[in-house]
Amino acid sequence: MVYLSCEKQETNLKSKNIYNFALRDRLETEDPTFSVDMTSGIILSLIHRNLYKSNSSGLIIYDLVEKETIENSNLLLSIKKNISFQYGCEEKLTAEDAEFSLNRLIDTKRQTWVIKDIQSFNKSNDYILKITPDLTDGISFQKWYKEKWPDVKARLTLSQAAVYSKKCFINKNKFASASGFFIKENNPQYINIAYKSTDFQIIYSILPDEAGRWFYFKRELLDVYQPEGIFRDFLYDTSKYEKSDIPQLVVFYGAFTMPKNKDSILNDVEFRRALNFRLNRKALTQKTLLGAYKDADYPVPDLLAKPLAEMYVYNSSYKYQNKTDEVIYIYSPSDRERQMTGQVLRSVIEKMGIRAELKIYDFPTILRFNNERKPGIYLLKWVADYPHASNFLTPLFHSKNAGSMGNRSYFKDVKTDDLLDKLWEGEENIKRAQIEIQKQAPWVFIGFANQRFLMNKKKKVKIPVTYTAWDKESFFLE
């Protein structure tokens, strides 16, 4: 018989300078250009710095840039001086490193969407990076700067746009960062991230199963725990942990997938509006979904745009006059949240005197049905690739994106398209586009995700609004 002791490891893990988290997947590669899953986004956003970043409040701010200037239809970015790489490549960061890192996205033909609307990155001198815009569609530089650049800047906050040492990559095939964090150890059981020369460390245990994460938390082996699904509202030791619900850049909705048959009830805007009026989304989000979502009847999370006034105020007696023998199919993946939402929708539709059926399939099958334009209500979520309102509005509602590009309702409206094409003209245009979408009701609007965190009271942590925005300020480092 063999006895194994974890006492030393667990004592280590409970050190006041070690913070314990959980991840679903291991980190397969440390290459920012090829790392695109959730785990790599979290880790690489922590250990690398970018030209710009999304701060803990969701705003785009400077990171390695200190100012922007315009010269001869080019954008010049002044790179901060006296920033050093580390972890075996202790040299000063220059514009050449930024040029190399971003152009490598082009050279490898990977993740080029991140730098869409940019023709090239070139250093003008050691600390000036010149950005030449892509003006091939005939727009002026002024229009590009006003309408395209804010979107590009948001994408430059992503982990794929990390800046690393050119010299260290070429000579050692190593992705040396300009952050204070670096990966100390990466194996199938955990990822150990250290900070500079201090004893501060973050341990990400690789725990693919929610039950495993829960048991780790119950054994006090996690300092920050994200309860999911049925675990979200369980009892915990309030003397040791405190709860925080953080808004996320995720919208939950039911897409009315409108068939080519114009006589279908799904093509009747009055039916779509009626269902939105008859749905008590506040009760759904708070009681059925246990506060996992903030109820909302508009598509852009409040983090990215001013909240709109409620248009579909709950009215259980709101009338829909037309009669139909059509059956409304509600398509849901097998997760608990969407199945329960589907049951609520079925009940509401049947109370309106219309037959409805809930269909449960795996997610790839649901997407295949939607790609084939099978009519029905599809319970879906949209997760932002980068923090800007356009990342919700254009892919989800523009007619050019109908179908697999994101507009799962196959919603086509000339006025809405025109408003979406002018989003960058100001915040008021974002508001006008959302109001028009509300009126047309291509969705059953449900709400925006809140991620619950349970945090060790002895370990002070500031949770960012998006899980990939962790930085040293989150941990109150000296």
LINUR-V748480 format. One record per residue. N is the residue number from 1. RES is the residue in three letters. PHI is phi in whole degrees, 0 to 359 (none if undefined). Layout:
N_RES_PHI ; N_RES_PHI
This chain:
1_MET_none ; 2_VAL_246 ; 3_TYR_254 ; 4_LEU_248 ; 5_SER_246 ; 6_CYS_252 ; 7_GLU_301 ; 8_LYS_296 ; 9_GLN_297 ; 10_GLU_292 ; 11_THR_299 ; 12_ASN_302 ; 13_LEU_295 ; 14_LYS_266 ; 15_SER_303 ; 16_LYS_294 ; 17_ASN_257 ; 18_ILE_241 ; 19_TYR_252 ; 20_ASN_248 ; 21_PHE_237 ; 22_ALA_229 ; 23_LEU_233 ; 24_ARG_279 ; 25_ASP_231 ; 26_ARG_277 ; 27_LEU_271 ; 28_GLU_282 ; 29_THR_214 ; 30_GLU_262 ; 31_ASP_278 ; 32_PRO_302 ; 33_THR_293 ; 34_PHE_251 ; 35_SER_259 ; 36_VAL_229 ; 37_ASP_277 ; 38_MET_297 ; 39_THR_300 ; 40_SER_295 ; 41_GLY_298 ; 42_ILE_295 ; 43_ILE_291 ; 44_LEU_290 ; 45_SER_292 ; 46_LEU_280 ; 47_ILE_268 ; 48_HIS_243 ; 49_ARG_247 ; 50_ASN_237 ; 51_LEU_299 ; 52_TYR_228 ; 53_LYS_215 ; 54_SER_264 ; 55_ASN_280 ; 56_SER_293 ; 57_SER_259 ; 58_GLY_90 ; 59_LEU_272 ; 60_ILE_277 ; 61_ILE_226 ; 62_TYR_292 ; 63_ASP_238 ; 64_LEU_269 ; 65_VAL_262 ; 66_GLU_248 ; 67_LYS_195 ; 68_GLU_243 ; 69_THR_223 ; 70_ILE_248 ; 71_GLU_211 ; 72_ASN_51 ; 73_SER_60 ; 74_ASN_234 ; 75_LEU_253 ; 76_LEU_255 ; 77_LEU_253 ; 78_SER_276 ; 79_ILE_277 ; 80_LYS_299 ; 81_LYS_265 ; 82_ASN_63 ; 83_ILE_257 ; 84_SER_251 ; 85_PHE_282 ; 86_GLN_212 ; 87_TYR_61 ; 88_GLY_91 ; 89_CYS_219 ; 90_GLU_283 ; 91_GLU_219 ; 92_LYS_284 ; 93_LEU_286 ; 94_THR_227 ; 95_ALA_298 ; 96_GLU_297 ; 97_ASP_292 ; 98_ALA_295 ; 99_GLU_302 ; 100_PHE_295 ; 101_SER_298 ; 102_LEU_283 ; 103_ASN_292 ; 104_ARG_295 ; 105_LEU_300 ; 106_ILE_287 ; 107_ASP_298 ; 108_THR_273 ; 109_LYS_58 ; 110_ARG_241 ; 111_GLN_56 ; 112_THR_292 ; 113_TRP_299 ; 114_VAL_299 ; 115_ILE_247 ; 116_LYS_303 ; 117_ASP_80 ; 118_ILE_246 ; 119_GLN_276 ; 120_SER_197 ; 121_PHE_244 ; 122_ASN_218 ; 123_LYS_282 ; 124_SER_269 ; 125_ASN_207 ; 126_ASP_303 ; 127_TYR_232 ; 128_ILE_235 ; 129_LEU_256 ; 130_LYS_264 ; 131_ILE_253 ; 132_THR_262 ; 133_PRO_287 ; 134_ASP_272 ; 135_LEU_250 ; 136_THR_293 ; 137_ASP_275 ; 138_GLY_88 ; 139_ILE_281 ; 140_SER_282 ; 141_PHE_298 ; 142_GLN_300 ; 143_LYS_292 ; 144_TRP_300 ; 145_TYR_297 ; 146_LYS_280 ; 147_GLU_257 ; 148_LYS_260 ; 149_TRP_299 ; 150_PRO_301 ; 151_ASP_290 ; 152_VAL_300 ; 153_LYS_300 ; 154_ALA_296 ; 155_ARG_290 ; 156_LEU_289 ; 157_THR_277 ; 158_LEU_287 ; 159_SER_298 ; 160_GLN_294 ; 161_ALA_264 ; 162_ALA_299 ; 163_VAL_255 ; 164_TYR_227 ; 165_SER_287 ; 166_LYS_297 ; 167_LYS_297 ; 168_CYS_290 ; 169_PHE_292 ; 170_ILE_292 ; 171_ASN_275 ; 172_LYS_233 ; 173_ASN_53 ; 174_LYS_235 ; 175_PHE_261 ; 176_ALA_286 ; 177_SER_260 ; 178_ALA_260 ; 179_SER_275 ; 180_GLY_283 ; 181_PHE_270 ; 182_PHE_210 ; 183_ILE_281 ; 184_LYS_274 ; 185_GLU_206 ; 186_ASN_221 ; 187_ASN_220 ; 188_PRO_295 ; 189_GLN_267 ; 190_TYR_198 ; 191_ILE_241 ; 192_ASN_254 ; 193_ILE_246 ; 194_ALA_252 ; 195_TYR_234 ; 196_LYS_45 ; 197_SER_261 ; 198_THR_274 ; 199_ASP_264 ; 200_PHE_288 ; 201_GLN_219 ; 202_ILE_239 ; 203_ILE_252 ; 204_TYR_259 ; 205_SER_282 ; 206_ILE_274 ; 207_LEU_229 ; 208_PRO_296 ; 209_ASP_260 ; 210_GLU_298 ; 211_ALA_298 ; 212_GLY_296 ; 213_ARG_295 ; 214_TRP_296 ; 215_PHE_293 ; 216_TYR_300 ; 217_PHE_295 ; 218_LYS_296 ; 219_ARG_272 ; 220_GLU_62 ; 221_LEU_262 ; 222_LEU_234 ; 223_ASP_272 ; 224_VAL_227 ; 225_TYR_234 ; 226_GLN_252 ; 227_PRO_291 ; 228_GLU_239 ; 229_GLY_50 ; 230_ILE_293 ; 231_PHE_272 ; 232_ARG_297 ; 233_ASP_249 ; 234_PHE_282 ; 235_LEU_287 ; 236_TYR_216 ; 237_ASP_283 ; 238_THR_290 ; 239_SER_282 ; 240_LYS_249 ; 241_TYR_232 ; 242_GLU_237 ; 243_LYS_262 ; 244_SER_217 ; 245_ASP_258 ; 246_ILE_251 ; 247_PRO_295 ; 248_GLN_241 ; 249_LEU_272 ; 250_VAL_223 ; 251_VAL_246 ; 252_PHE_250 ; 253_TYR_207 ; 254_GLY_246 ; 255_ALA_278 ; 256_PHE_286 ; 257_THR_278 ; 258_MET_272 ; 259_PRO_284 ; 260_LYS_292 ; 261_ASN_292 ; 262_LYS_292 ; 263_ASP_277 ; 264_SER_296 ; 265_ILE_300 ; 266_LEU_292 ; 267_ASN_273 ; 268_ASP_269 ; 269_VAL_298 ; 270_GLU_293 ; 271_PHE_294 ; 272_ARG_298 ; 273_ARG_294 ; 274_ALA_301 ; 275_LEU_296 ; 276_ASN_294 ; 277_PHE_290 ; 278_ARG_279 ; 279_LEU_274 ; 280_ASN_275 ; 281_ARG_289 ; 282_LYS_293 ; 283_ALA_295 ; 284_LEU_299 ; 285_THR_287 ; 286_GLN_274 ; 287_LYS_263 ; 288_THR_283 ; 289_LEU_263 ; 290_LEU_57 ; 291_GLY_77 ; 292_ALA_289 ; 293_TYR_222 ; 294_LYS_267 ; 295_ASP_294 ; 296_ALA_198 ; 297_ASP_247 ; 298_TYR_218 ; 299_PRO_267 ; 300_VAL_259 ; 301_PRO_306 ; 302_ASP_300 ; 303_LEU_296 ; 304_LEU_249 ; 305_ALA_200 ; 306_LYS_296 ; 307_PRO_300 ; 308_LEU_271 ; 309_ALA_292 ; 310_GLU_293 ; 311_MET_264 ; 312_TYR_257 ; 313_VAL_291 ; 314_TYR_306 ; 315_ASN_215 ; 316_SER_292 ; 317_SER_253 ; 318_TYR_300 ; 319_LYS_266 ; 320_TYR_240 ; 321_GLN_280 ; 322_ASN_292 ; 323_LYS_255 ; 324_THR_206 ; 325_ASP_264 ; 326_GLU_295 ; 327_VAL_263 ; 328_ILE_268 ; 329_TYR_265 ; 330_ILE_250 ; 331_TYR_258 ; 332_SER_226 ; 333_PRO_294 ; 334_SER_274 ; 335_ASP_287 ; 336_ARG_299 ; 337_GLU_301 ; 338_ARG_284 ; 339_GLN_298 ; 340_MET_293 ; 341_THR_297 ; 342_GLY_298 ; 343_GLN_295 ; 344_VAL_297 ; 345_LEU_298 ; 346_ARG_300 ; 347_SER_297 ; 348_VAL_295 ; 349_ILE_296 ; 350_GLU_292 ; 351_LYS_292 ; 352_MET_277 ; 353_GLY_85 ; 354_ILE_238 ; 355_ARG_287 ; 356_ALA_216 ; 357_GLU_227 ; 358_LEU_263 ; 359_LYS_246 ; 360_ILE_253 ; 361_TYR_222 ; 362_ASP_292 ; 363_PHE_297 ; 364_PRO_302 ; 365_THR_295 ; 366_ILE_298 ; 367_LEU_295 ; 368_ARG_296 ; 369_PHE_300 ; 370_ASN_293 ; 371_ASN_299 ; 372_GLU_277 ; 373_ARG_62 ; 374_LYS_292 ; 375_PRO_293 ; 376_GLY_157 ; 377_ILE_250 ; 378_TYR_256 ; 379_LEU_276 ; 380_LEU_227 ; 381_LYS_229 ; 382_TRP_237 ; 383_VAL_252 ; 384_ALA_295 ; 385_ASP_283 ; 386_TYR_206 ; 387_PRO_276 ; 388_HIS_208 ; 389_ALA_303 ; 390_SER_298 ; 391_ASN_289 ; 392_PHE_261 ; 393_LEU_287 ; 394_THR_293 ; 395_PRO_293 ; 396_LEU_272 ; 397_PHE_226 ; 398_HIS_288 ; 399_SER_298 ; 400_LYS_293 ; 401_ASN_255 ; 402_ALA_301 ; 403_GLY_96 ; 404_SER_292 ; 405_MET_281 ; 406_GLY_135 ; 407_ASN_278 ; 408_ARG_287 ; 409_SER_276 ; 410_TYR_58 ; 411_PHE_284 ; 412_LYS_227 ; 413_ASP_210 ; 414_VAL_298 ; 415_LYS_296 ; 416_THR_295 ; 417_ASP_303 ; 418_ASP_297 ; 419_LEU_294 ; 420_LEU_292 ; 421_ASP_291 ; 422_LYS_245 ; 423_LEU_304 ; 424_TRP_281 ; 425_GLU_283 ; 426_GLY_150 ; 427_GLU_298 ; 428_GLU_296 ; 429_ASN_290 ; 430_ILE_297 ; 431_LYS_295 ; 432_ARG_297 ; 433_ALA_296 ; 434_GLN_294 ; 435_ILE_296 ; 436_GLU_295 ; 437_ILE_294 ; 438_GLN_304 ; 439_LYS_298 ; 440_GLN_283 ; 441_ALA_47 ; 442_PRO_285 ; 443_TRP_236 ; 444_VAL_273 ; 445_PHE_286 ; 446_ILE_239 ; 447_GLY_163 ; 448_PHE_248 ; 449_ALA_288 ; 450_ASN_247 ; 451_GLN_261 ; 452_ARG_274 ; 453_PHE_235 ; 454_LEU_249 ; 455_MET_239 ; 456_ASN_298 ; 457_LYS_296 ; 458_LYS_277 ; 459_LYS_246 ; 460_LYS_286 ; 461_VAL_228 ; 462_LYS_257 ; 463_ILE_281 ; 464_PRO_285 ; 465_VAL_288 ; 466_THR_237 ; 467_TYR_296 ; 468_THR_270 ; 469_ALA_261 ; 470_TRP_296 ; 471_ASP_208 ; 472_LYS_295 ; 473_GLU_296 ; 474_SER_295 ; 475_PHE_250 ; 476_PHE_51 ; 477_LEU_291 ; 478_GLU_291
